[in-house]
Amino acid sequence: MWNKKIVMPLVWGLTVAILGGLSTDLGPWYQALKEPFWKPPDFAFGPIWSTIFILSGVAWVGAKHLTTDAVILNRLTILFWLNGFLNIFWSILYFRFQRLDWSLYESVFLLLSVLAIFLIIRKVSTKYSLYMLPYLIWVSIAIALNYDTLRLNGASG
């Protein structure tokens, strides 16, 4: 029974991680950006995002295991895929279009999608909703980082 419940979260996590990674370009434009003193080192982002995707997947699988409410399960599926789209779209806006301003505006919607997922999972399980907290915290940090980078470089770096 768990196998069927794991497939969608696994596909979601792998899709977002792979497409997000492919959308990220740490080339000359990125290297030339003025960055806030408090920015984590670039090597930390991969492990942080991997951990977030794993914890989010655990939260989704846990919620799927604990409820048969079709409305909740459908909302979670829609919200996770919307969240994945917003996550990838942020990378495209930031790294490919090099628009620090557009990515900042978009990141608010990303944060709201994580919050919505957190609140829906919380209806099913407080324990599994806590697995979403690192995502909420990290996107909040990313918004502050995006804002400070925008402030230091202007709209398009």
C-alpha positions, -999 to 999 in steps of 0.1 A, spaced: 0 0 0 28 24 8 43 20 -27 14 37 -44 15 65 -19 52 71 -24 52 74 -62 37 109 -67 59 125 -39 90 108 -53 82 119 -89 75 155 -76 108 157 -56 129 143 -85 112 165 -111 116 197 -91 152 189 -81 163 181 -116 145 209 -134 154 234 -107 190 223 -110 190 226 -148 175 261 -144 203 273 -121 232 289 -138 261 299 -116 280 314 -145 296 349 -149 264 369 -143 258 352 -110 295 353 -100 295 391 -106 266 398 -83 272 417 -51 260 395 -23 250 402 13 276 393 38 253 367 54 246 347 23 253 310 28 281 295 6 270 282 -28 280 246 -19 253 246 9 224 251 -14 223 216 -29 223 198 4 197 222 18 173 218 -11 178 180 -11 169 179 26 139 201 20 126 179 -8 131 147 12 113 162 43 85 175 21 81 141 5 79 125 39 53 150 49 32 143 18 35 105 21 27 107 58 -4 127 51 -14 103 24 -10 74 47 -31 90 75 -61 102 55 -85 89 28 -102 123 24 -102 127 -13 -105 165 -11 -74 168 11 -54 144 -10 -64 163 -42 -56 196 -27 -22 183 -16 -14 170 -51 -24 202 -67 -5 223 -42 27 203 -44 27 205 -82 20 242 -81 47 246 -55 71 226 -78 62 249 -107 68 280 -86 101 266 -73 114 260 -109 100 293 -122 118 312 -95 151 297 -107 143 306 -143 134 342 -134 165 346 -112 192 327 -131 180 325 -167 162 359 -171 185 374 -145 156 394 -130 161 398 -93 129 419 -90 106 394 -107 120 365 -88 115 384 -55 78 390 -64 74 354 -74 90 341 -42 60 354 -22 38 330 -41 63 302 -35 61 310 2 23 310 2 23 276 -16 45 261 11 23 277 38 -8 263 22 8 228 21 18 231 57 -17 241 68 -34 213 49 -10 187 62 -16 201 97 -53 192 94 -42 156 90 -11 155 113 8 180 134 38 157 133 40 156 95 33 193 91 65 199 111 84 183 82 74 214 62 89 239 86 124 238 71 109 246 37 90 276 52 121 288 70 143 284 39 120 301 15 117 330 41 155 332 42 156 330 4 132 359 1 154 380 24 185 370 4 168 378 -29 157 412 -15 192 421 -2 208 410 -35 183 431 -54 191 460 -31 228 456 -38 226 451 -76 194 465 -90 165 448 -108 186 428 -133 218 425 -115 
